């Protein structure tokens, strides 16, 4: 799942962000709500990384 995406962990004051990164250009931050997880973005992640 999320093949071709780079994984990163970004430590910030008061939070840690676990990121999957692909593509070029301006960044896009996709947020999910509770109880969903990052897996909800899997169906569209590849397409978003292309443009």
N, C-alpha and C positions, 0 to 999 in steps of 0.2 A: 504494500500500500504506500502511496506517495513516492513511488520510485522516481529517481532523478532529482528529488528534493534534498537540499542540504539541511541538516538539523543543527540548531544552535540553541543555547540557553543564555539568556540575558538577565543578569542580576541587577535589579534596581532597588533604590530605597523603598522598602515596604512591599516589594513584589518580585517574583521571578517569572519571566516570560519564556516559554518553550516554543521555539519557532521552527517552521519548515519553510525553506526559501528556495525559489526557482524563478527563472525568467530574468528579464532585464527591465529597466525603466523605473518609474516611480513606484515606491512601495505601496502595498495594499494590506491593511491589517484586517483580518477576518476574525470576528469575535463570536463565540457561541454562548448560549445561556445554559443555565442549570436545568435539567440534568444532562444536556447534550455534551459531547466531547468534540475534539478537533476532527474526528472521523466524519462528522456530518458534512464537512467541506470536501471530502474525497471525490464525490461525483463531478465537481466542477473545478477542482484545483488545477488539473492539467490544462484545461481550456483557458483559465485565467492566466496561467504562467506564459501562455503563448502570445498574449497581447498586452 
